[in-house]
Amino acid sequence: MLKIGVMGGSFDPIHYGHLSLASLAAFKFGLDLVAFVPTNFSLQKKPVASPLDRCAMVSMAISNDSRFFLSKVDVERGGVTFAFDTLTDLLSLYSPCRLFFILGIDALLGIEKWKNWQDLFEMTKFIVSERPGYPISLPKKIEEKVEFFSPPLLSISSTLIRRRVAEGEPICYLTDPLVCSFIRERGLYR
């Protein structure tokens, strides 16, 4: 059965931290593929770039890794993005498959506020990236359904990239060169 990792996010813009996390998760957990799923609209973060621009940047950044693919299920559905809807759509598109939701411990700590959060554990295995400053203290019912791993800490964030672009600073070596060119050509984050 196909094992598909799921990396959801605003990817505003995508950067080497996202790519490194997905690559390590694929290796450690034997994933066949990793779907990068840009949100359409998130209640947690208001994207700066349009959904189509964010999809284009993801597509460019992942183009050299045959394990990675872009899924536009959230953008095509429209409206607010919820993990439950994302996973439902991916399961219907790729069944039979097994999904592995890749996220950081900071996101997992708020999972009880997510739409249909208890159903998520039946739909996917959670692969959770540990992060400094976030102790792993979860209810037993959640912890037993989660796999943890420790990726290298990269001090890169989409916020940092947007700030640097706005201040005219270079962003090379933070994200893929094609993404850097796209940001410059489209005048994003200025």
C-alpha positions in Angstrom: 0.0 0.0 0.0 1.3 3.5 -0.9 2.5 5.5 2.0 2.0 9.2 1.5 3.2 12.0 3.8 1.1 15.1 4.0 2.7 18.5 4.5 0.0 21.1 4.8 0.8 24.8 5.3 0.5 28.3 4.0 4.0 28.0 2.4 4.1 31.8 2.2 6.8 31.2 1.0 8.1 27.6 1.1 11.7 27.3 2.3 14.4 24.9 3.0 13.1 24.1 6.5 9.9 22.7 5.0 11.8 20.7 2.4 14.3 19.4 4.9 11.5 18.3 7.3 9.6 16.5 4.5 12.8 14.7 3.2 13.8 13.5 6.7 10.2 12.3 7.5 10.1 10.4 4.1 13.4 8.7 5.0 12.7 7.9 8.6 9.2 6.6 8.1 9.6 4.9 4.7 7.2 7.2 2.9 6.8 6.6 -0.9 5.6 10.2 -1.6 5.0 13.5 0.2 2.1 15.7 -0.8 2.7 19.5 -0.3 -0.8 21.0 0.3 -0.9 24.8 0.4 -3.8 26.1 2.4 -6.4 28.1 0.6 -7.3 30.2 3.7 -6.3 29.4 7.2 -7.9 30.7 10.4 -4.4 30.6 12.1 -2.5 32.6 9.4 -3.6 35.0 6.8 -1.5 34.4 3.7 0.2 37.4 2.0 0.7 35.8 -1.4 -2.2 34.5 -3.4 -3.0 30.7 -3.3 -1.9 30.4 -6.9 1.4 32.2 -6.3 2.0 29.9 -3.2 1.2 26.8 -5.3 3.6 28.0 -8.0 6.4 28.5 -5.4 5.8 25.0 -4.0 5.9 23.5 -7.4 9.2 25.1 -8.2 10.8 24.2 -4.8 9.9 20.5 -5.0 10.6 20.0 -8.7 13.9 18.2 -8.2 12.7 15.6 -5.8 10.6 12.8 -7.3 9.1 11.8 -3.9 7.4 15.2 -3.6 4.3 16.4 -5.3 2.0 19.4 -5.2 -1.7 18.8 -4.2 -4.1 21.7 -4.8 -7.0 20.0 -3.0 -7.4 22.9 -0.5 -7.0 25.7 -3.0 -9.4 24.0 -5.5 -12.0 23.4 -2.7 -11.8 27.1 -1.7 -12.9 28.5 1.6 -11.3 27.9 4.9 -8.8 25.0 5.0 -9.3 22.3 7.7 -7.1 19.2 8.0 -10.1 16.9 8.1 -11.2 18.1 4.7 -7.7 17.9 3.3 -7.3 14.3 4.5 -10.7 13.3 3.3 -10.0 14.6 -0.2 -6.5 13.0 -0.3 -7.9 9.6 0.8 -10.6 9.7 -1.9 -8.0 10.6 -4.6 -5.3 8.1 -3.7 -7.0 5.1 -2.0 -5.8 2.6 -1.3 -3.1 4.4 0.6 -1.9 5.2 4.1 -1.6 8.9 5.0 1.1 10.3 7.4 0.4 13.8 8.5 3.7 15.7 9.1 3.6 18.6 11.5 5.4 20.3 14.3 4.7 19.7 18.0 3.5 23.3 18.3 0.6 22.5 15.9 -0.2 19.2 17.5 -0.6 20.9 20.9 -3.7 22.7 19.6 -5.3 19.7 17.8 -8.3 19.5 20.2 -9.5 22.7 18.6 -9.4 21.3 15.1 -12.5 20.4 13.1 -13.4 16.7 13.7 -10.0 16.3 15.5 -10.8 12.8 16.9 -11.6 11.5 13.4 -8.1 12.5 12.2 -6.5 9.7 14.2 -8.5 7.2 12.2 -7.6 8.8 8.9 -3.8 9.3 9.3 -0.7 8.5 11.4 0.8 11.7 12.9 4.5 12.2 12.3 5.5 15.0 14.7 8.6 17.1 14.6 10.0 17.9 18.0 11.0 21.5 18.6 13.0 23.2 21.4 10.8 24.9 23.9 7.9 22.6 23.4 7.8 19.8 25.9 6.1 16.6 24.8 3.3 16.4 27.3 0.2 15.1 25.6 -2.8 13.2 26.8 -2.2 9.5 26.6 -5.0 8.9 24.0 -3.1 11.3 21.6 0.5 10.3 22.4 0.0 6.6 21.6 -1.2 7.6 18.1 1.8 9.8 17.3 5.4 9.1 16.1 8.0 11.7 17.0 11.2 12.6 15.3 13.9 15.2 15.8 14.9 17.1 12.6 17.9 19.4 12.5 17.0 22.8 13.8 17.1 25.3 10.9 16.6 29.0 11.8 14.5 29.7 8.7 10.9 30.8 8.6 8.5 32.2 6.1 8.1 35.2 8.3 11.9 35.8 8.2 11.9 35.5 4.4 9.0 38.0 4.0 10.7 40.4 6.4 14.0 40.2 4.6 12.3 40.8 1.2 10.5 43.8 2.6 13.8 45.2 3.9 15.6 44.6 0.6 17.9 41.9 2.1 18.9 38.8 0.3 17.0 35.5 0.7 19.3 33.2 -1.3 20.2 30.1 0.7 16.9 30.3 2.6 14.7 28.9 -0.2 15.1 27.5 -3.7 16.7 29.8 -6.3 13.6 29.5 -8.5 11.4 30.6 -5.6 13.8 33.6 -5.0 13.5 34.6 -8.7 9.7 34.2 -8.6 9.4 36.4 -5.5 11.5 39.1 -7.1 9.8 38.9 -10.5 6.3 39.0 -9.0 7.2 41.7 -6.5 5.9 39.6 -3.6 6.3 40.6 0.1 7.5 44.2 -0.7 
